[in-house]
Amino acid sequence: MEIKELSIPEKVGQMIMVGMDTNHITERIKLMITKYKIGGIILYRKNFNTYQEMLALIRQLKQLNQENKIPLWIAIDQEGGRVNRMPKEILNLPAANKIANKGGIEEVKKSAKIIGEILKKSGYHINFAPVLDIKRFKNNHAIGDRCYGENKEEVTKYGIAVMKELQEEGILPVIKHFPGHGATKQDSHYLLPIIKQKIEFLEKEDMYPFEQAIKNGAEAILVGHLLIKNITGIYPASLSKHFIGKYVRMKYRYNGLIMTDDLKMKAIRFLYGAEFAVKKAFEAGNDIVVFRFNKEEEQQVIEKIIRQVGNGKLKEGRINRSVKRILKMKEKYEVLDGTEIEGVDIDKINNEIKRIRNLCGME
């Protein structure tokens, strides 16, 4: 697909990924796919009860998109541990920190391979993982045991291994939460975390695993809702054009995808409101903007972005750069609506997961 074949609304649509609130396709989701031609859907555990329901939902979403020019991303954030989106028939893998501590690099790789196989055979294309934050707080911290280690070397070693395993399984990994959620105690689901460390410290420590991942072929980065004192101004990194331009694109010469964390998080929603947050996310240079609002809000937000591109307030050249990256990545990862979803052998997968659970001291 050539970018010149796309209208402004189709280009804007490609840069949007929305979440679902129900276990069936609502009018809101139909509208997002058929009218606004969005680029992707992110699924959660609440969207299905059983494995077969999950497969059926993914098939329906792909079917709904078949009249559109560009195939639909199906995304998830499947880490294991407390971030588990799989239906109940599939056993949950232990948290990242536990696997790294108990099993080392080989078990970390095997667990990533299992996740990649499940996702690929179930019809997914994107996994919002691995976490490249450094563990500085207790396990129940917002990130906590989701981290692979307590220092930058451990996080880098394990995180890159996970990223590469997912890539080999045909899943696009999204490394997160740049520039590093381990630098703050607060949880961006509820408050806007402020990072007080100087940028020089972050560059040497928290940003180091991301820098190394980029050097090792990272193709998608999630920028967190993290405000860095004296660097991102009054906005978090995810909405800061200065930060994304200088500290992601220029510093690392990175030309892969940049994605926002979910803009529905309370930290963003209450401080900025849906319309302003989405506008700032587009202006900041994100390629994919993730949100989940109500139907009316979403329509208003998208229509306004389309108008702003049309009247030049948002430069079409800037939109084109993002859409070119998206099209390139969809082609590379063979994202197609028409492909049959084979599903996994649940018993076989569960036996592999049981072995890792036992190794980590889980029944």
Disulfide bonds with the S-S distance in Angstrom:
none
